[in-house]
């Protein structure tokens, strides 16, 4: 574990983009959505900050945050149980002036006194809809070297279909950049352009004092969104530099995208790109290694600890404690923690939430373009 040495504090927004994947956030938030067998979405950004020496990290939550608190605890797995700094979860209504925020401006305004009391020079901000092994140290070094007021991270990629086709973009805005010699010259909101775009990762760094000044002014004017209401209107005034990220990332924009990004990790090359850098930490669950019993047949499967497989599994992501009984067949599925597939059940293109039971002999099939989702604690 890396000790704190970065002159920056981290701010994470766990609820951003919740409504893009409503099936999975009825009882949780984007940050605590399970991903890649044994992780939650928050693990990637949180671990990346810790690995880069950022040891003072706050998560400004809005709603449905019980599962996140249960997952993070006191932050022990991330070495964030500290007297000074460490992990700080900020719920709504924690103070008289705090309300349920809609955008980053209101979220940051709710912790403005906290920001004023900190000593770090820089603030790093990020959302949790991206699974990425991100080097914040290099990001901060690039920001300092450029002399920028704000530096934004982006990747060159096609706009995901799940984002472009949404009708409720008012609460799920995404951003692309026009860049000239490293400087952002235009910020495009919810672009419909085809081809590869400079797609924002919603990761920002700026001077803490400048952030306090900008948020205080924007909040007085009734603004809500950091990108739309602060950055895009001041690109001629603020030096906003772009930082290109060329590594692997998984961006969650809808249920189909969630399914696809999990399945992409069955390719060892993608798995290595995401996990071969600095370690990604998560909540520990002491369990047995995966067991393959009797005539079990397994092909191209990512199985977390605690799984018991007696039947057949192919092209699947199996979270902790999944049980596939003798005679059951599971293909092209994402089965979350403690899912049980009983004897002779047949599943294909299924996303099951936690503690789902598929009873004996049931046959349930979705398709590559429309995977079927089964909610938490259901018996089918």
N, C-alpha and C positions, 0 to 999 in steps of 0.2 A: 504494500500500500504506500502511496506517495504522500509525504508530509506536505502540509500547506506551505507553499512558497510563492504563490502567484498574488500579485497586488490587485486582486479582483474578487468581487463577490458575485455569486450566481443567483439569478432569479429565474425560476421555472414556472410556467403557466400550465398546470395539469389539465384544465378543462377546455382549452382551446380546441376547436373542431370536434367537440363531443357529438354534435348533431349530424355529423357526416356519417356516423356509423351507429344509429340509434339502437340497433339490435343488441349491441354489446355494452351499451352504457345506461341501461335502465336502472341498474343497481351499482354502477361504478362510473369512473371517469376515464377519459382517454389514456391518462397516465398509467392506470392499473389494468388495462387490457392485456391479457396473456399473449405472449408472442414467442416463437422459436422454442417451444418445448418446455422451458422452465423459467422464462423471464417475463417481466412486465415491461410495457413500453417505456416507463420512466427510468428503468435500469440503465438504458443506453446513454441518455444525456447525463444522468446523475453520475454514472461511473466515469464518463468522459471528463466531466468537470473535476472529479476527485483525482483521476489519473493525471490531470494537468496541473495539480497543485492548488485547486480552488477548494478551500475548506470551510467557507462560510456560504451556505446555500439555503435559500428560502423558496418554498413552494407556496404560491398564492392560490388557494383553492376557492372554488365557488359553490359547488354542491356535489353530492354523492361521493364524498371523500372518505367515508369510513373504510372502504376496502384499501385505499391508498395508505391510510394511517396504520392499518393492520399489516400491510406489506412492509412499510418502511420502519415501523417501530421507532426506536430512538436513533436509528441510522448506524447501528453497530456494524453491519456487514459492509458498509461503505466507509468505515473509520470516521464517522461523523458524530460520535458521542463525545463532545468536548465542552469544556467550561466556557471557552471563548469561540464564538462562531458555531461551527457544526451545522446540524440540520434544524431548520425552522419551518414548521408548517403553519401558515397563516390562514385561519378560517374566516369566512365573512362574519361581520358583526362582532369582531373581536374587540373593537373599540367603538366609541360613540359615533365617530365620523365614518365608519366603514359600512359600505352597503354592498349589495350583490352587484358586482361589476359586469359590464358587457364587453369591454375591450381593454387593451393594455394600459391606456391612459388612466382609466378609473381604477384598475387593479394597482397600478403603481402609486396613484394618488392616495390610496388607502394605506400604504406603508411609507408615506413620504417622511414621517418623523423617524421611522426606523432607518431609512436611507441617510438622513441627515446625521444620525448618530454613529454611523459606521466610519471606519478609517481607510478602507481600501480606496485606491484611486479610480479604479474602473469597475463597471458593472457589465456582466455578461448575461444576456437574456436568451431564453430558448423555450420552444414548445415541446410537446411530447408525442406528436404524431409521426415522428421519424425515428426509426431504429438505425443508429449510425455509431461508429467508433470514431469519434471526432477529437482531433488534437486541438484543444483550446489554447494550449501554450503557443503553438505556431500561429494560431489565429490572433492572439494578443500581440505577439511579436510583430506580425505584419501590420497590425493597427498602429502600433507605436512607431514603427519605421516609416510609415506613410504620412504621419502627422495628421491623420484624418480626425474629423469630429465624431464620425460614426463609421463603423465598418460592418458590412452585412455579408453573410455567407450565402453562396448560391451554388447550384449544380447545373450543368448543362444537360437537359433531359427533355423528353416529350412531356407535354402536359397530360396528366392522367385523366382518363375518360371519366372516372368517378367524380372528379372535381369539375370538369368542364360542363358536364350535363346536369349539374344540380340547379334547382330553381330557387333555393333559399340562400343564395350567396351573400346576402346581407350580413349573416352571422358567420359565414365561412369563407371570407375573402382570402384569395391567394394572390401572390404578387410575382411579376416578372420584371426584369431590369433591362434598360438600354444602357450600355456601358461604353464609355469612350476613354481609352487609355487608363483603365482601372477605376475611373470615377463613374458613379451612377448619374446619368443625365436625365433619365425618365423612369418613373415607377408606374408600371401598368397594373391596373387592378382587374382581376378576373379576366385576363386576356383569353381570347378564343383562337389565337394564332396557331397554325399548324407548324410542324417541324420542331427542331430542337430549340428550346428557349433557355434563357438565363433565369432559372426557376429559384425563387427565394427559399431558403431553408428555415426562415424565421429565426435565425441566430444572429444576434447583434451584440456589439460591444461599443461602449462610449464612456467618456469621463463621468464619474458619479455626480460631480457638481453640475455639469452641463445637463445631465438627465434630470436632476432635481429642478433646475431652472425651466427646462422645456415642459416637464410634466405639470409643474405649478401653473405656468401660463396657459397650457392647453386645457387644464381642468377648469380654470376660471372662465374659459370661453365655451365650456360645455362639450368639449371634444371627447371622443371615446377611443379612437383607434390610433395607435402609434404610427403605423406605416402611412395610412391614408391622411390623417389629420396633422401629423407633425412632419414626417420625412418628405412626403410627396410635394408639400407646399413650400418646402424650404431647400430644395435641391440646388438652387442658385446661391443660397446663403450658407448652408452647411456643406462641408466637404465630406460627402458620403462615398466611401471607397468600397469596392466590391472584392470579396475574397472567394476565389473559385475553389470548390472542393471536388476532387477527382476520385475519391474513394467510393466504396459501396454504401448505398443507403436504401432503406425500405420505407416508402412513404405510404401511410394509410389514409385513404380518401373515401372508401366505402367498404361494404362487406365483401364484395367481389375482390377488391384490391387487397383486403386483409387476407383472404384465402390465397390469392396469387402470391403475395409476398412470403407467406409461410411456405408455400410449395416451392418457391424459388430456392429456398435454403436446402432442399433435398439435393441440389447440385453442389457437390463438394467445393467447387471453385468459388461459388457465392458464399458458402459457409465459411470458408477460409478467409475471404476478404472481409467479412463482418467481424470475425472473432480472432483473427491471427495477430492483431495488434495488441494494444493494452487490454487487460482482462475486463470483462463485464461482470459486475457483482450483482447478486440477487439474494433474496431471503433464503436462508438455509432451511431445508426440510430433510431431516434425517430419515433415510429410507434405504431399502435394499436396492442393489443393482437390478436392472431389468432381467427378468427370467423368461427363457424360452423353453416351454415344457412339451414333452412328448413329440408329436408330429407337427409342431408349429412350423409355418412357412412364412418367411419374412423377406421382402425384397424392397430395397430403396426406402427405408423407414428411418426417421429420426425419433428415437424413443428415449424419453427422460427416465430418471431413476424411479423405481417403484412399480414399473409396468410389469404385468404378467400376461404373456401371450401364449395361448394354446392353439389358437386357430390360425387364419391366414391374414396377413397384412401386406399391402403393396402401395407404394407411393403415398405414405402417410406421415403426418406429424403428430406424435403421441405425447401428451403432457404427462406430468407425474401421476402415477397411480392408476393409469388406464388398464383395464382388464378386458382381454378378448378371449372368450371361452372357446372350448373345443367345437369345431364345426362352423364357427362364425367366420365371415369373410368381410374384410374391410379394405376398400380401395379408394385412393384419391380423397382422403379425409383428413380433417384437422379435429382431433378429439382432445378437449381440454381436461384438466385435472379430475381424476377419479371417475371418469366415464366408464360405464360397464356395458359391454356388448355380450349378451348372453348367447347360449348355444344356438347354432344354425341361423342366427341373424345375419343379414346381408346389407351392408352399407356402401354407398358410392356417392362421392361428391357431397359429403356431409360436414357441416361445422357444428360440433356439439359443445355447449358451454359446460361449466363445471357440474359434476355430480348428476349427469344424465344417465339414465338406464334404458338400453334398447332390449326389450324382452325377447324371449325365445321365438325364433322363426320369423321375426319381422323383416321385411324387405323394404328399404327406403333408399331412393335414388334421386339425386339431383343431376345437374349437368355441369360441364365445364363453364358455361356462360351463366349458370344460375345455381350455385351451390345452396343446399337447403340448410337453414339454421334451426337448431333446436335449443330452446332457452334453458337456463340453469334449473336444476332440480326436477326436470321433467322426466316422466316415465312414458316411453313410447311403446 
